[in-house]
């Protein structure tokens, strides 16, 4: 077994170290390192906004960040022998946090973007397994670090298919960031044709699965020779919803090991990410949680109209009621929205009692120190 390393200068944005990574998905981006199945790779990664939201960031920065720079990924890593139709098993061995993190509310972005048009930032100090912030006094969030964006490059056929379906979604009025050469690294071949990193796709990407920290085995269908693995956008902690669009974002160091299962994705019809664990992803009292307060939301508008089987509306209602609850406890709406994004878990409680779905929002009480 060999160990390979990709080191970065975290003080520099990706554009100043283009040999370390990329911020678009494209099968022709050359690999940074090559490894064999069974090898380990250590990868230093940049935060989601590529340094724009550092300790000195102001609300003016948060109000108008350069979204063309999201997300800077470290890689790709070429895995010898990987071919389309194979299943790549990524064993996540370690995610080491930085000492600084942030949560931002960018106008026009996030699940409740229509309700929260103003910029907001929480600056976190990350140490000894906890995140604390003067912007949210009395809140202490336990560490559960993972990579928000982790995945493989699509093949050329998938690239064309995904581009077409996302353009169609954009034409229907959907919120889509289409390919753009502005800020693209590398400028070629990724600039004009590379997929943006915002959504999750068949080869994973921006999956934001908080249970995927150290100890997780992530299974991805290979779609291009060498698989071309990359990662970035590390999170210190996150609620199961990441409601405001950001978790506790940070730089980090990822250590992974690769295992190849030839032909298994094709044979089993695996077309999307799968993952597994053999132990708790965080201390059980925080995974459960031990003590909680929950709100619920149904597929019913504030005016009383039922929008049958609408999970989005149910989730919105659960979150808005949780924000109201936190407001009753003294938090501003923006503080409450940030708490929801980093600590509140949305759970689909039922999908069968038509016409209304029901979503519950769970607030872990143990994050409060007072």
C-alpha positions as CSV (number, residue, x, y, z in Angstrom):
1,X,0.0,0.0,0.0
2,X,1.3,3.5,-0.9
3,X,0.3,6.8,0.5
4,X,-0.2,9.8,-1.8
5,X,-0.6,13.4,-0.8
6,X,-2.1,16.5,-2.3
7,X,-1.0,19.5,-0.3
8,X,-2.3,23.1,-0.8
9,X,-1.6,26.6,0.5
10,X,-4.8,27.5,2.3
11,X,-3.9,31.1,2.1
12,X,-4.2,31.0,-1.7
13,X,-7.4,30.6,-3.7
14,X,-7.6,27.7,-6.1
15,X,-6.9,30.0,-9.1
16,X,-3.4,30.6,-7.7
17,X,-2.8,26.9,-7.3
18,X,-4.6,25.4,-10.3
19,X,-2.4,22.3,-10.2
20,X,-4.1,21.2,-7.0
21,X,-7.8,21.0,-8.1
22,X,-10.8,22.3,-10.0
23,X,-14.2,23.9,-9.4
24,X,-16.1,22.2,-12.3
25,X,-16.8,18.5,-13.1
26,X,-15.4,17.4,-16.4
27,X,-13.9,14.0,-17.5
28,X,-11.0,15.7,-19.3
29,X,-9.5,17.5,-16.2
30,X,-6.1,15.8,-15.8
31,X,-5.5,14.0,-12.5
32,X,-3.3,15.5,-9.8
33,X,-2.1,12.0,-8.6
34,X,-2.5,8.4,-9.7
35,X,-2.9,5.6,-7.2
36,X,-3.7,1.9,-7.1
37,X,-6.7,0.2,-5.4
38,X,-5.8,-0.2,-1.7
39,X,-3.7,3.0,-1.6
40,X,-4.4,5.9,0.7
41,X,-4.6,9.5,-0.4
42,X,-4.3,12.5,1.9
43,X,-5.9,15.6,0.5
44,X,-5.9,19.1,1.9
45,X,-9.1,21.0,1.0
46,X,-10.4,24.5,0.7
47,X,-13.7,25.8,2.1
48,X,-16.8,26.1,-0.1
49,X,-16.4,29.8,-1.0
50,X,-12.6,29.5,-1.7
51,X,-11.5,31.8,1.1
52,X,-14.1,34.6,0.5
53,X,-15.6,34.1,4.0
54,X,-12.5,34.3,6.1
55,X,-12.4,35.8,9.6
56,X,-12.3,39.3,8.2
57,X,-15.3,38.9,5.8
58,X,-18.0,41.5,6.1
59,X,-21.7,41.5,5.4
60,X,-20.9,43.2,2.1
61,X,-18.9,40.2,1.1
62,X,-21.7,37.8,2.2
63,X,-24.2,40.0,0.3
64,X,-22.5,39.5,-3.1
65,X,-19.9,36.6,-3.1
66,X,-18.5,35.3,-6.3
67,X,-20.5,32.1,-6.8
68,X,-18.4,31.2,-9.9
69,X,-15.7,30.1,-7.4
70,X,-17.9,27.6,-5.5
71,X,-16.7,24.8,-4.7
72,X,-12.9,24.4,-5.0
73,X,-12.2,20.7,-5.1
74,X,-8.9,19.0,-4.5
75,X,-8.1,16.4,-7.1
76,X,-8.8,14.5,-9.4
77,X,-7.3,11.3,-8.2
78,X,-6.9,8.6,-10.9
79,X,-7.5,5.1,-9.6
80,X,-5.6,2.5,-11.7
81,X,-7.9,0.0,-13.4
82,X,-11.2,1.8,-12.7
83,X,-13.5,1.6,-15.7
84,X,-17.1,2.6,-16.4
85,X,-19.5,0.1,-14.8
86,X,-17.2,-0.6,-11.9
87,X,-18.2,0.3,-8.3
88,X,-15.6,2.4,-6.4
89,X,-15.6,2.0,-2.6
90,X,-14.2,5.1,-0.9
91,X,-13.2,4.3,2.7
92,X,-13.2,7.6,4.6
93,X,-10.5,7.2,7.2
94,X,-10.2,10.7,8.6
95,X,-11.5,14.3,8.3
96,X,-9.3,16.7,10.2
97,X,-10.9,20.2,10.9
98,X,-9.3,23.6,10.6
99,X,-9.6,26.0,13.5
100,X,-12.0,28.5,11.9
101,X,-15.4,27.9,10.4
102,X,-18.4,30.0,9.2
103,X,-22.1,29.8,8.4
104,X,-23.4,32.4,6.0
105,X,-26.8,33.4,4.6
106,X,-26.3,34.6,1.1
107,X,-29.2,36.6,-0.4
108,X,-31.0,34.6,-3.1
109,X,-29.6,31.3,-1.9
110,X,-30.9,28.7,0.6
111,X,-34.1,26.8,1.2
112,X,-35.9,29.8,2.7
113,X,-34.3,32.4,0.5
114,X,-37.6,34.2,-0.1
115,X,-38.0,34.6,3.7
116,X,-34.4,35.7,4.4
117,X,-33.2,38.4,1.8
118,X,-30.5,39.9,4.1
119,X,-26.9,38.7,4.5
120,X,-25.8,37.2,7.7
121,X,-22.6,35.5,9.0
122,X,-21.7,33.4,12.0
123,X,-17.9,33.0,12.7
124,X,-17.1,29.8,14.6
125,X,-14.0,28.8,16.6
126,X,-13.4,25.1,16.2
127,X,-11.4,23.4,18.9
128,X,-11.5,20.3,21.2
129,X,-14.4,18.8,19.4
130,X,-16.8,21.8,19.6
131,X,-17.8,24.8,17.5
132,X,-18.6,28.0,19.5
133,X,-19.3,31.5,18.3
134,X,-19.8,35.0,19.8
135,X,-22.5,35.4,17.1
136,X,-24.5,32.6,18.7
137,X,-23.7,32.9,22.4
138,X,-24.8,29.9,24.5
139,X,-24.6,27.5,21.5
140,X,-22.0,24.7,21.4
141,X,-22.2,22.4,18.4
142,X,-20.4,19.0,18.6
143,X,-17.9,18.0,15.9
144,X,-19.1,15.6,13.2
145,X,-16.7,16.6,10.3
146,X,-17.4,15.3,6.8
147,X,-16.9,16.4,3.2
148,X,-19.9,18.2,1.8
149,X,-18.7,17.7,-1.8
150,X,-17.1,14.3,-2.7
151,X,-17.4,12.3,-5.9
152,X,-16.3,11.2,-9.3
153,X,-16.2,12.8,-12.7
154,X,-19.0,12.0,-15.1
155,X,-18.2,10.5,-18.4
156,X,-18.7,12.3,-21.7
157,X,-22.1,10.8,-22.4
158,X,-23.3,11.6,-18.8
159,X,-21.9,15.1,-19.1
160,X,-24.0,15.8,-22.2
161,X,-27.1,14.2,-20.6
162,X,-26.8,16.1,-17.3
163,X,-26.2,19.4,-19.1
164,X,-29.3,18.9,-21.2
165,X,-31.6,18.0,-18.3
166,X,-30.4,20.9,-16.2
167,X,-30.8,23.3,-19.0
168,X,-34.4,22.0,-19.4
169,X,-34.9,22.6,-15.7
170,X,-33.6,26.2,-16.1
171,X,-35.9,26.8,-19.0
172,X,-38.9,25.7,-16.8
173,X,-37.9,28.3,-14.3
174,X,-35.9,26.1,-11.9
175,X,-33.0,27.5,-9.8
176,X,-30.0,26.2,-11.8
177,X,-26.4,27.4,-12.2
178,X,-25.5,26.4,-15.8
179,X,-22.0,26.0,-17.1
180,X,-20.0,29.2,-17.1
181,X,-16.4,30.0,-18.0
182,X,-16.3,32.8,-15.4
183,X,-14.0,31.8,-12.5
184,X,-13.6,28.2,-13.9
185,X,-10.5,26.3,-12.8
186,X,-9.1,25.0,-15.1
187,X,-10.3,27.4,-17.8
188,X,-10.0,24.6,-20.3
189,X,-11.6,22.1,-20.7
190,X,-13.9,22.8,-17.8
191,X,-14.8,26.4,-18.4
192,X,-17.4,26.3,-21.1
193,X,-18.7,22.8,-20.7
194,X,-17.9,21.7,-17.1
195,X,-20.8,21.1,-14.7
196,X,-21.2,23.4,-11.8
197,X,-20.6,21.8,-8.4
198,X,-23.8,22.9,-6.6
199,X,-26.1,19.9,-7.0
200,X,-25.6,16.2,-6.2
201,X,-25.6,13.9,-9.2
202,X,-25.1,10.2,-10.1
203,X,-21.4,10.2,-9.2
204,X,-22.2,12.1,-6.0
205,X,-20.7,15.6,-5.7
206,X,-22.4,18.1,-3.4
207,X,-24.3,15.4,-1.4
208,X,-24.0,17.1,2.1
209,X,-24.6,13.8,3.9
210,X,-23.6,14.5,7.5
211,X,-23.4,10.8,8.3
212,X,-20.5,10.4,5.8
213,X,-17.5,11.3,8.1
214,X,-14.6,9.0,9.2
215,X,-15.7,5.4,9.3
216,X,-18.1,5.7,6.3
217,X,-17.8,3.6,3.1
218,X,-19.1,5.5,0.1
219,X,-20.0,3.5,-3.0
220,X,-20.1,5.3,-6.3
221,X,-20.6,4.0,-9.9
222,X,-17.6,4.7,-12.1
223,X,-18.5,6.6,-15.3
224,X,-15.1,7.4,-16.8
225,X,-11.7,5.6,-16.9
226,X,-9.7,6.2,-13.7
227,X,-12.9,7.2,-11.9
228,X,-11.3,10.7,-11.2
229,X,-12.1,11.3,-7.5
230,X,-12.2,14.7,-5.9
231,X,-13.4,16.3,-2.7
232,X,-13.8,19.6,-0.9
233,X,-16.4,21.8,0.8
234,X,-15.7,20.3,4.3
235,X,-18.2,20.8,7.1
236,X,-17.5,20.7,10.8
237,X,-21.2,20.0,11.6
238,X,-24.5,20.3,9.8
239,X,-28.2,19.7,10.3
240,X,-30.0,17.3,8.1
241,X,-31.3,20.0,5.8
242,X,-28.5,22.6,5.7
243,X,-31.4,25.0,5.5
244,X,-29.7,28.3,4.9
245,X,-27.3,26.8,2.3
246,X,-24.2,26.5,4.4
247,X,-23.2,24.3,7.4
248,X,-20.2,25.1,9.6
249,X,-17.9,25.5,6.6
250,X,-14.1,25.1,6.9
251,X,-10.8,24.0,5.4
252,X,-9.9,20.4,6.2
253,X,-7.6,17.5,5.6
254,X,-9.2,14.3,4.2
255,X,-7.7,10.8,4.2
256,X,-9.3,8.1,2.1
257,X,-8.5,4.6,0.9
258,X,-9.9,3.2,-2.4
259,X,-11.3,-0.3,-3.2
260,X,-12.4,-1.3,-6.6
261,X,-15.3,-3.7,-7.4
262,X,-15.0,-4.4,-11.1
263,X,-18.3,-4.5,-13.0
264,X,-20.4,-4.3,-9.9
265,X,-22.3,-1.1,-10.6
266,X,-23.3,-2.3,-14.0
267,X,-24.2,-5.8,-12.8
268,X,-26.3,-4.5,-9.9
269,X,-27.8,-1.5,-11.7
270,X,-26.3,0.9,-9.2
271,X,-26.8,4.4,-10.6
272,X,-26.6,6.6,-7.6
273,X,-24.4,6.9,-4.4
274,X,-24.8,4.4,-1.6
275,X,-23.0,4.5,1.8
276,X,-22.6,2.4,4.9
277,X,-21.2,2.4,8.4
278,X,-20.6,-0.1,11.1
279,X,-20.6,2.2,14.1
280,X,-22.2,5.5,15.3
281,X,-21.3,8.4,13.1
282,X,-21.4,10.7,16.2
283,X,-22.1,10.1,19.9
284,X,-25.5,8.5,20.2
285,X,-27.0,11.3,22.2
286,X,-26.3,13.7,19.4
287,X,-27.3,11.3,16.6
288,X,-30.7,10.6,18.2
289,X,-30.7,13.2,19.9
290,X,-31.1,12.5,23.7
291,X,-33.2,15.6,24.4
292,X,-35.0,17.5,21.6
293,X,-37.8,19.9,20.8
294,X,-39.6,19.3,17.5
295,X,-42.0,21.2,15.2
296,X,-44.0,19.7,12.4
297,X,-45.0,20.9,8.9
298,X,-47.8,19.6,6.6
299,X,-48.5,20.1,2.9
300,X,-50.9,23.0,3.8
301,X,-50.3,26.7,2.9
302,X,-50.5,29.4,5.5
303,X,-53.9,30.3,3.9
304,X,-55.2,26.8,4.5
305,X,-54.9,25.3,1.0
306,X,-53.8,21.7,0.7
307,X,-51.1,21.1,-1.9
308,X,-51.4,17.4,-2.1
309,X,-48.2,15.3,-1.4
310,X,-46.0,18.4,-1.4
311,X,-42.9,17.5,0.8
312,X,-41.2,20.9,0.0
313,X,-44.1,22.8,1.6
314,X,-44.2,20.5,4.6
315,X,-40.5,21.0,5.1
316,X,-40.8,24.8,4.8
317,X,-43.6,24.8,7.4
318,X,-41.6,22.7,9.8
319,X,-38.6,25.0,9.5
320,X,-40.6,28.2,9.8
321,X,-42.3,26.9,12.9
322,X,-38.9,26.0,14.4
323,X,-37.6,29.5,13.6
324,X,-40.6,30.9,15.4
325,X,-39.9,28.6,18.4
326,X,-36.3,29.7,18.6
327,X,-37.5,33.3,18.3
328,X,-39.7,32.7,21.4
329,X,-36.4,31.7,23.2
330,X,-34.8,35.0,22.3
331,X,-33.0,34.4,19.0
332,X,-33.3,36.7,16.1
333,X,-34.8,35.2,12.9
334,X,-31.4,35.1,11.2
335,X,-29.7,33.5,14.3
336,X,-32.5,30.9,14.4
337,X,-32.1,30.1,10.7
338,X,-28.4,29.6,11.2
339,X,-29.1,27.3,14.1
340,X,-31.5,25.3,12.0
341,X,-28.8,25.0,9.2
342,X,-26.1,23.6,11.5
343,X,-28.0,21.6,14.1
344,X,-31.7,21.0,13.2
345,X,-32.6,17.7,11.5
346,X,-35.6,17.5,9.1
347,X,-37.2,14.0,9.1
348,X,-39.9,12.8,6.8
349,X,-42.4,11.5,9.3
350,X,-45.0,10.2,6.9
351,X,-45.6,10.0,3.1
352,X,-48.7,7.9,3.0
353,X,-51.5,9.8,4.7
354,X,-52.7,11.6,1.7
355,X,-53.2,14.4,0.8
356,X,-50.7,15.8,3.3
357,X,-47.2,14.7,3.9
358,X,-45.7,15.5,7.3
359,X,-42.1,16.6,8.0
360,X,-40.7,17.1,11.5
361,X,-37.8,19.4,12.5
362,X,-35.8,18.2,15.5
363,X,-33.8,20.6,17.6
364,X,-31.2,18.9,19.9
365,X,-31.4,20.6,23.2
366,X,-27.9,19.6,24.2
367,X,-26.3,22.3,22.0
368,X,-27.4,24.9,24.4
369,X,-25.1,25.6,27.3
370,X,-27.3,28.0,29.3
